[in-house]
Amino acid sequence: MAGIAVIGAGMGALTAAARLAVAGHRVTVYERTGTYGGAVRRFERDGFAFDTGPTLLPLPAVYRDLFVKTGKEPLESCVELVQVDPSARHVFADGAEVSLPNASRAGVVSALDEALGGRAGQRWGDFLVRAREAWDRTRRPLLEEPLWPNWSVLADREPYPAVPHKRLLRTRKAATLAEIGAWELRDPRLAALLEGHALAYGLDPRSTPASAAVLPYMEHAFGTWYVRGGMRELARAVYERCVARRVAFVFDAEVARIVDEDGRAAGVELADGTVAEADFVLAPGGFRGLPARGGDEVAPQRALPSRLTVLLALRGPRPQGAAHRTVVHAPDRDAELESLFGAAPSVPAGPTVTVLRPDDARLAPDGDHEPVTIGAVVPAGAQVSDAHVDALLGMAERAVPGLRERVLWREVRTPADVARETGAEGGAVPAPALAAAGGRLLHPANSTGLRGLFTVGGWSHPGGGLPHAGMSGTLVSGLIVEGPEFRGSR
């Protein structure tokens, strides 16, 4: 039985802690803030409740497996999972709208054909078939296994089977998401639908590799899920599973450094000078006290954007049949991308906006009020003005007519709030690991150059997002319990 110190109580760390405790280890989690969950937080006021981090759950199998492996109660006994249908409503720049059914290829094809015409649905359906091939090729190495020592294979090979396209007397294949949209989908609205999946993770579709086709495929294949009561309920359930397995938690305890004895992690030193000995240490991938990486290792992702979120308490009930999630696409996508990813990043004047209207009585004081969350991608560290917030509200009114007249109050969450809660510089949000692009969108391995030290969470393999963070905890626990030969569960 080993003593294990875990720095931070994010979802990846909690997943690892629960699994390691079940394996018989003594696990203590040191969290610099006063609560658990990392970015999975909640804001409450006047009977309203809002998620301030992730709001929907793709690939719930990751957490179902966690609960099966750490106790007799399955996930559905601890939280209520609801499949969101339609998966999303999309409002395009030209005024066209479409609601896409959840996890139904035939339904999506039919909806797109009816809304957009021109065999748009068929082209999207054919794209999903190719995206599945990319998923099948990368699922294990980029989600279910520790990062390969020869990770350059993943960096150099593009797994997406692009369709040959004649351009300027040459036959070319799409290498980026933007090229897939232009050459294969051939409809600016389908291109916006595709690129929106990358933008949601703060990725520039003009440079994001075609392998990112796996992002819309995951949503299509495994559905989009909501946790009744908000995503914070998932964090609560995982935390309570840790407590039930006798994981110890020390809150308001900032770790200053990792204790290094003869080239091995031997514990942690807190900001107050207290030293806690341990046989293994787990740290967030972005922890500033990590030993320098060098040689042939993957470099950490850099320059990723943050999020601007506006929480709205509204007068009036939620309309019957309102979509849980509506994406209002930017009127000028090129201008939006240049604002976010150009030489001088700034908050876009007309951003793509996601509007969330969950059908959940637990989130409102009564049936005569409605909580609505509006979110957009903004540069990390961006200074947000009232004009920026008003621009978001203006975009959101395309999804919720009369929105501003219904507002009782609003709470604005900026990159500074994300930085304070997660510790990420500028409030940057990590993206999932993706193949190709020279390894630019891979994440460093969970093992490090210091024996006994492992990294866990969104800033290490396999990257950001709730499923990927949970898998990082699964992989780290496997590396500790089974040793460096661990190759993932089959």
C-alpha positions as CSV (number, residue, x, y, z in Angstrom):
1,M,0.0,0.0,0.0
2,A,1.5,3.3,-1.1
3,G,0.9,6.8,0.1
4,I,-0.2,9.1,-2.8
5,A,-0.4,12.9,-2.8
6,V,-2.7,14.4,-5.4
7,I,-2.4,18.1,-6.2
8,G,-5.8,19.6,-7.1
9,A,-9.3,18.3,-7.0
10,G,-10.2,18.5,-10.7
11,M,-12.2,15.8,-12.4
12,G,-9.1,13.9,-13.6
13,A,-7.6,14.0,-10.2
14,L,-10.8,12.8,-8.5
15,T,-11.1,9.9,-11.0
16,A,-7.5,8.9,-10.3
17,A,-8.0,9.2,-6.5
18,A,-11.1,7.0,-6.4
19,R,-9.5,4.3,-8.5
20,L,-6.2,4.3,-6.5
21,A,-8.1,4.2,-3.2
22,V,-10.0,1.1,-4.4
23,A,-6.7,-0.5,-5.3
24,G,-5.7,-0.2,-1.7
25,H,-3.5,3.0,-1.6
26,R,-3.7,5.8,0.9
27,V,-4.7,8.9,-1.1
28,T,-4.7,12.5,0.1
29,V,-5.9,15.3,-2.2
30,Y,-4.5,18.9,-1.6
31,E,-6.8,21.5,-3.2
32,R,-5.8,25.2,-3.2
33,T,-9.4,26.4,-3.2
34,G,-12.2,25.6,-0.9
35,T,-14.0,23.0,-3.0
36,Y,-13.7,20.2,-5.5
37,G,-14.4,19.9,-9.2
38,G,-11.8,22.1,-10.9
39,A,-13.7,24.0,-13.7
40,V,-16.9,22.2,-12.9
41,R,-18.4,24.8,-10.6
42,R,-21.9,26.3,-9.8
43,F,-23.2,29.8,-9.2
44,E,-26.3,30.3,-7.1
45,R,-28.4,33.3,-6.4
46,D,-32.0,34.1,-5.6
47,G,-33.1,30.5,-6.2
48,F,-31.3,30.3,-9.6
49,A,-28.4,27.9,-10.2
50,F,-26.0,27.8,-13.1
51,D,-23.1,25.6,-14.2
52,T,-20.0,27.9,-14.8
53,G,-17.8,25.3,-16.5
54,P,-18.8,22.3,-18.7
55,T,-22.5,22.0,-19.1
56,L,-23.0,18.9,-21.2
57,L,-21.4,15.4,-21.1
58,P,-20.3,13.6,-24.2
59,L,-19.1,10.0,-23.9
60,P,-20.7,9.2,-20.5
61,A,-19.1,5.7,-20.6
62,V,-16.0,7.1,-19.1
63,Y,-17.8,8.0,-15.8
64,R,-20.0,4.9,-16.0
65,D,-16.9,2.8,-16.0
66,L,-15.5,4.8,-13.1
67,F,-18.5,4.0,-10.9
68,V,-18.6,0.4,-11.9
69,K,-14.9,-0.1,-11.1
70,T,-15.0,1.8,-7.7
71,G,-18.2,0.5,-6.1
72,K,-21.5,-1.3,-6.4
73,E,-23.6,1.8,-7.2
74,P,-23.6,2.6,-10.9
75,L,-23.4,6.2,-12.1
76,E,-27.2,6.3,-12.8
77,S,-27.8,5.6,-9.1
78,C,-25.9,8.7,-8.1
79,V,-26.9,11.2,-10.8
80,E,-29.8,11.4,-13.3
81,L,-28.5,11.4,-16.8
82,V,-30.8,12.8,-19.5
83,Q,-30.1,12.5,-23.2
84,V,-30.5,16.0,-24.8
85,D,-32.8,15.9,-27.8
86,P,-32.5,17.7,-30.1
87,S,-28.8,17.6,-29.6
88,A,-28.6,21.2,-30.7
89,R,-30.5,23.8,-32.7
90,H,-28.3,25.8,-35.1
91,V,-29.1,29.4,-36.3
92,F,-27.0,30.3,-39.3
93,A,-25.8,33.7,-40.5
94,D,-28.3,33.7,-43.4
95,G,-31.3,33.0,-41.1
96,A,-31.6,29.3,-41.8
97,E,-32.2,27.1,-38.8
98,V,-32.0,23.4,-38.1
99,S,-32.5,21.2,-35.0
100,L,-30.4,18.1,-35.1
101,P,-31.7,14.9,-33.3
102,N,-29.4,13.2,-30.8
103,A,-27.4,10.2,-32.0
104,S,-29.3,9.5,-35.1
105,R,-27.5,9.6,-38.5
106,A,-30.7,9.2,-40.5
107,G,-32.5,11.9,-38.5
108,V,-29.6,14.3,-38.9
109,V,-29.4,13.7,-42.6
110,S,-33.2,14.2,-43.0
111,A,-33.1,17.4,-40.9
112,L,-30.3,19.0,-42.8
113,D,-31.8,18.0,-46.2
114,E,-35.1,19.6,-45.2
115,A,-33.6,22.8,-43.7
116,L,-30.7,23.5,-46.1
117,G,-31.6,21.5,-49.3
118,G,-29.1,20.7,-52.0
119,R,-28.4,17.2,-50.5
120,A,-26.7,18.9,-47.6
121,G,-27.8,16.1,-45.3
122,Q,-26.3,13.5,-47.5
123,R,-22.9,15.3,-47.7
124,W,-22.9,15.6,-43.9
125,G,-23.8,11.9,-43.5
126,D,-21.0,10.9,-45.8
127,F,-18.6,13.1,-43.8
128,L,-19.6,11.3,-40.6
129,V,-18.7,8.0,-42.2
130,R,-15.2,9.3,-42.9
131,A,-15.0,10.9,-39.4
132,R,-15.8,7.5,-37.9
133,E,-12.8,6.0,-39.7
134,A,-10.6,8.7,-38.1
135,W,-12.2,7.9,-34.7
136,D,-11.5,4.2,-35.1
137,R,-7.9,4.9,-36.0
138,T,-7.2,7.2,-33.1
139,R,-9.6,6.2,-30.3
140,R,-7.2,3.9,-28.4
141,P,-3.9,5.8,-28.8
142,L,-5.5,9.2,-28.1
143,L,-8.0,8.4,-25.4
144,E,-7.7,4.9,-24.0
145,E,-3.9,4.3,-23.8
146,P,-0.9,6.1,-22.3
147,L,0.8,8.2,-24.8
148,W,3.0,6.1,-27.1
149,P,6.8,6.5,-26.6
150,N,6.8,6.9,-30.4
151,W,4.2,9.6,-30.3
152,S,5.6,11.1,-33.5
153,V,3.7,8.5,-35.4
154,L,0.5,10.2,-34.2
155,A,1.9,13.6,-35.0
156,D,2.9,12.9,-38.6
157,R,0.0,10.8,-39.8
158,E,-3.4,12.3,-40.7
159,P,-6.1,9.6,-39.9
160,Y,-9.0,11.4,-41.6
161,P,-9.6,9.8,-45.1
162,A,-10.1,13.0,-47.0
163,V,-11.7,12.9,-50.4
164,P,-9.5,13.8,-53.3
165,H,-10.3,17.3,-54.6
166,K,-9.2,19.0,-57.9
167,R,-7.9,22.5,-57.2
168,L,-5.8,24.7,-59.5
169,L,-5.1,21.7,-61.8
170,R,-3.9,19.7,-58.9
171,T,-5.5,16.9,-56.9
172,R,-5.4,17.7,-53.2
173,K,-6.9,16.4,-50.0
174,A,-8.2,18.4,-47.1
175,A,-5.7,18.8,-44.3
176,T,-7.7,21.1,-42.0
177,L,-11.3,21.4,-40.9
178,A,-11.7,24.5,-42.9
179,E,-10.6,22.6,-46.1
180,I,-13.1,19.8,-45.3
181,G,-15.8,22.4,-45.1
182,A,-14.9,24.1,-48.3
183,W,-14.0,21.1,-50.4
184,E,-16.1,18.2,-49.1
185,L,-19.2,19.8,-47.5
186,R,-19.4,22.7,-50.0
187,D,-22.0,24.7,-48.1
188,P,-21.1,27.6,-45.8
189,R,-23.7,26.5,-43.3
190,L,-22.3,23.0,-43.1
191,A,-18.9,24.5,-42.8
192,A,-20.1,26.6,-39.9
193,L,-21.6,23.5,-38.3
194,L,-18.3,21.6,-38.6
195,E,-16.1,24.4,-37.6
196,G,-18.2,25.2,-34.6
197,H,-17.1,21.9,-33.0
198,A,-13.5,23.0,-33.1
199,L,-14.3,26.6,-32.0
200,A,-16.1,25.2,-29.0
201,Y,-12.7,23.9,-27.8
202,G,-10.9,27.1,-28.7
203,L,-9.4,25.7,-31.9
204,D,-8.9,27.7,-35.1
205,P,-10.5,25.6,-37.9
206,R,-8.1,27.1,-40.5
207,S,-5.2,25.4,-38.8
208,T,-6.9,22.6,-36.9
209,P,-6.1,19.2,-38.6
210,A,-8.7,17.3,-40.4
211,S,-8.4,14.7,-37.6
212,A,-10.6,17.0,-35.5
213,A,-13.5,15.4,-37.5
214,V,-13.7,13.1,-34.5
215,L,-15.2,15.9,-32.4
216,P,-18.6,16.0,-34.2
217,Y,-18.4,12.3,-34.6
218,M,-18.2,11.7,-30.8
219,E,-21.3,13.8,-30.3
220,H,-23.1,12.0,-33.1
221,A,-22.2,8.5,-32.1
222,F,-22.4,8.7,-28.3
223,G,-25.0,11.4,-27.9
224,T,-25.1,14.5,-25.8
225,W,-26.1,14.1,-22.2
226,Y,-27.2,16.4,-19.4
227,V,-27.0,15.7,-15.7
228,R,-30.2,16.7,-13.9
229,G,-29.4,19.5,-11.4
230,G,-26.4,20.6,-13.5
231,M,-23.0,19.2,-14.2
232,R,-21.9,20.1,-10.7
233,E,-23.9,17.1,-9.7
234,L,-21.5,14.9,-11.5
235,A,-18.6,16.5,-9.7
236,R,-20.4,15.9,-6.4
237,A,-21.0,12.3,-7.2
238,V,-17.4,11.6,-8.0
239,Y,-16.2,13.5,-4.9
240,E,-18.6,11.5,-2.7
241,R,-17.3,8.3,-4.3
242,C,-13.8,9.3,-3.3
243,V,-14.9,10.1,0.3
244,A,-16.7,6.7,0.5
245,R,-13.4,5.0,-0.6
246,R,-11.6,6.9,2.2
247,V,-9.7,9.4,0.1
248,A,-8.6,12.3,2.4
249,F,-9.2,15.9,1.3
250,V,-7.3,19.0,2.5
251,F,-8.9,22.1,1.1
252,D,-7.4,25.7,1.1
253,A,-4.0,24.0,0.9
254,E,-1.8,25.3,-1.9
255,V,1.1,23.1,-2.9
256,A,4.3,25.2,-3.4
257,R,6.5,22.5,-4.7
258,I,7.0,18.8,-5.3
259,V,9.6,17.2,-3.0
260,D,12.5,15.6,-5.0
261,E,14.7,13.1,-3.2
262,D,17.4,11.5,-5.3
263,G,15.5,11.8,-8.6
264,R,12.1,10.6,-7.2
265,A,9.0,12.4,-6.1
266,A,8.8,12.0,-2.3
267,G,5.9,14.2,-1.4
268,V,4.7,17.8,-1.5
269,E,5.5,21.0,0.3
270,L,2.5,23.3,1.1
271,A,2.7,27.1,0.9
272,D,2.8,27.2,4.8
273,G,5.9,25.1,4.8
274,T,4.3,21.8,5.8
275,V,5.8,18.8,4.1
276,A,3.6,15.7,3.3
277,E,5.6,12.6,2.4
278,A,4.3,10.3,-0.3
279,D,5.4,7.4,-2.5
280,F,3.8,8.9,-5.6
281,V,2.6,12.4,-6.5
282,L,-0.1,13.4,-9.0
283,A,0.0,16.9,-10.3
284,P,-2.0,18.9,-12.9
285,G,-0.4,19.1,-16.2
286,G,-0.1,22.9,-15.9
287,F,1.4,22.9,-12.4
288,R,4.2,25.3,-12.3
289,G,6.4,23.1,-10.1
290,L,6.7,20.4,-12.6
291,P,10.3,19.4,-13.7
292,A,11.2,20.8,-17.1
293,R,10.4,18.6,-20.0
294,G,12.9,18.1,-22.7
295,G,14.3,15.7,-25.2
296,D,11.7,14.1,-27.4
297,E,8.7,14.8,-25.2
298,V,5.5,16.5,-26.3
299,A,5.4,20.2,-25.6
300,P,2.4,21.5,-23.7
301,Q,-0.4,23.1,-25.7
302,R,0.0,26.9,-25.8
303,A,-2.0,30.0,-26.6
304,L,-5.4,28.5,-26.2
305,P,-8.4,30.8,-25.7
306,S,-10.7,31.1,-22.7
307,R,-14.5,31.5,-22.2
308,L,-16.8,34.4,-21.6
309,T,-20.1,33.3,-19.9
310,V,-23.1,35.4,-19.0
311,L,-25.6,33.9,-16.6
312,L,-29.1,35.3,-16.9
313,A,-32.0,35.2,-14.5
314,L,-35.1,35.7,-16.6
315,R,-38.7,36.6,-15.9
316,G,-41.2,34.2,-17.4
317,P,-41.3,30.5,-17.8
318,R,-39.2,28.4,-20.2
319,P,-41.3,27.9,-23.4
320,Q,-42.5,24.4,-24.0
321,G,-40.3,22.7,-26.6
322,A,-37.4,25.1,-26.3
323,A,-34.1,23.6,-27.3
324,H,-31.7,22.8,-24.5
325,R,-28.8,24.1,-26.6
326,T,-28.8,26.6,-29.5
327,V,-25.7,27.7,-31.4
328,V,-26.0,31.1,-33.1
329,H,-23.3,31.2,-35.7
330,A,-21.3,34.4,-36.3
331,P,-22.5,36.7,-39.1
332,D,-18.9,37.0,-40.3
333,R,-16.9,33.8,-39.5
334,D,-13.7,35.1,-41.1
335,A,-13.8,38.2,-39.0
336,E,-14.5,36.2,-35.9
337,L,-11.6,33.8,-36.5
338,E,-9.2,36.7,-37.2
339,S,-10.2,38.4,-33.9
340,L,-9.6,35.2,-31.9
341,F,-6.6,33.8,-33.6
342,G,-4.9,36.7,-35.5
343,A,-1.8,38.6,-34.6
344,A,-3.5,40.7,-32.0
345,P,-6.3,38.6,-30.5
346,S,-9.4,40.4,-29.3
347,V,-12.9,39.7,-28.3
348,P,-15.0,39.3,-31.5
349,A,-17.6,41.9,-32.3
350,G,-20.1,39.3,-33.5
351,P,-19.0,35.9,-32.0
352,T,-20.6,32.5,-32.3
353,V,-22.7,32.2,-29.2
354,T,-24.0,29.1,-27.4
355,V,-27.4,29.5,-25.6
356,L,-28.3,27.0,-22.9
357,R,-31.9,26.6,-21.7
358,P,-32.0,23.3,-19.7
359,D,-35.5,21.9,-18.9
360,D,-34.7,21.5,-15.2
361,A,-36.9,22.7,-12.4
362,R,-34.0,22.5,-9.9
363,L,-32.3,25.4,-11.5
364,A,-35.0,28.1,-11.1
365,P,-36.9,29.4,-8.0
366,D,-40.3,28.5,-9.6
367,G,-42.0,27.8,-12.9
368,D,-42.4,31.5,-13.6
369,H,-38.6,32.1,-14.1
370,E,-35.9,30.7,-16.3
371,P,-32.1,30.4,-16.0
372,V,-30.3,30.9,-19.3
373,T,-26.5,30.7,-19.9
374,I,-24.8,32.4,-22.9
375,G,-21.2,31.5,-23.7
376,A,-18.6,32.4,-26.3
377,V,-14.9,31.8,-26.9
378,V,-12.6,34.8,-26.2
379,P,-8.8,35.2,-26.0
380,A,-7.2,34.1,-22.8
381,G,-6.7,37.0,-20.4
382,A,-9.1,39.2,-22.4
383,Q,-10.5,42.2,-20.7
384,V,-14.3,42.1,-21.1
385,S,-16.3,45.3,-21.3
386,D,-20.1,45.9,-21.1
387,A,-20.1,46.4,-24.9
388,H,-18.8,42.8,-25.3
389,V,-21.5,41.5,-23.0
390,D,-24.2,43.5,-24.9
391,A,-22.9,42.0,-28.2
392,L,-23.4,38.5,-26.8
393,L,-26.9,39.4,-25.7
394,G,-27.6,40.8,-29.1
395,M,-26.5,37.5,-30.8
396,A,-28.4,35.4,-28.2
397,E,-31.7,37.3,-29.1
398,R,-31.6,35.4,-32.4
399,A,-32.3,32.3,-30.3
400,V,-34.4,33.9,-27.5
401,P,-36.5,36.7,-28.9
402,G,-37.2,39.4,-26.4
403,L,-34.4,38.2,-24.2
404,R,-33.2,41.6,-22.8
405,E,-36.7,42.6,-21.7
406,R,-36.9,39.5,-19.5
407,V,-33.6,39.9,-17.7
408,L,-33.9,40.3,-13.9
409,W,-30.1,40.3,-13.4
410,R,-27.0,39.0,-15.0
411,E,-23.7,37.6,-13.8
412,V,-20.6,37.8,-16.0
413,R,-17.9,35.2,-15.9
414,T,-14.6,36.3,-17.5
415,P,-11.3,34.6,-18.3
416,A,-10.1,36.0,-14.9
417,D,-12.7,34.0,-13.2
418,V,-11.7,30.8,-15.1
419,A,-8.1,31.5,-14.1
420,R,-8.9,31.9,-10.4
421,E,-10.9,28.7,-10.3
422,T,-8.7,26.5,-12.4
423,G,-5.2,28.0,-12.0
424,A,-4.7,28.1,-15.8
425,E,-2.9,31.1,-17.0
426,G,-5.2,33.7,-18.5
427,G,-8.1,31.3,-18.0
428,A,-7.1,29.2,-21.0
429,V,-9.1,26.0,-21.5
430,P,-7.3,22.8,-22.8
431,A,-8.5,21.0,-25.9
432,P,-8.6,17.2,-26.5
433,A,-5.6,15.6,-28.0
434,L,-5.8,15.3,-31.7
435,A,-3.6,13.5,-34.3
436,A,-1.5,15.1,-37.1
437,A,-0.4,18.8,-37.1
438,G,3.1,17.8,-36.2
439,G,1.9,16.9,-32.7
440,R,0.9,20.5,-31.9
441,L,-2.4,19.3,-30.4
442,L,-1.1,16.3,-28.5
443,H,-0.5,16.6,-24.7
444,P,2.5,15.6,-22.6
445,A,2.5,12.0,-21.3
446,N,1.1,11.3,-17.9
447,S,4.5,9.9,-16.7
448,T,7.3,12.5,-16.3
449,G,11.1,12.6,-16.0
450,L,10.8,12.4,-12.2
451,R,10.2,8.9,-11.0
452,G,7.0,8.6,-9.0
453,L,5.5,11.9,-10.4
454,F,2.6,11.7,-12.8
455,T,0.4,14.4,-14.4
456,V,-3.4,14.2,-14.6
457,G,-6.2,16.4,-15.9
458,G,-6.9,18.4,-19.0
459,W,-3.4,19.8,-19.6
460,S,-1.8,16.3,-19.9
461,H,-2.6,13.3,-22.1
462,P,-5.3,12.8,-23.4
463,G,-6.4,16.4,-23.0
464,G,-9.3,18.7,-22.2
465,G,-13.0,18.0,-21.9
466,L,-14.9,15.9,-19.3
467,P,-14.4,12.5,-20.9
468,H,-10.7,13.1,-21.6
469,A,-10.0,14.4,-18.1
470,G,-11.7,11.4,-16.7
471,M,-9.6,9.1,-18.9
472,S,-6.4,10.9,-17.7
473,G,-7.2,9.8,-14.2
474,T,-7.9,6.2,-15.4
475,L,-4.6,6.1,-17.2
476,V,-2.6,7.4,-14.3
477,S,-4.1,5.0,-11.9
478,G,-3.3,2.2,-14.3
479,L,0.4,3.3,-14.6
480,I,0.7,3.3,-10.8
481,V,-1.1,0.1,-10.1
482,E,0.2,-2.0,-13.0
483,G,3.5,-0.2,-13.7
484,P,5.0,1.4,-16.9
485,E,3.9,-1.6,-19.0
486,F,0.2,-0.7,-18.5
487,R,-1.4,-0.2,-21.9
488,G,-4.9,0.7,-21.1
489,S,-8.0,-1.4,-20.4
490,R,-9.4,-3.6,-23.2
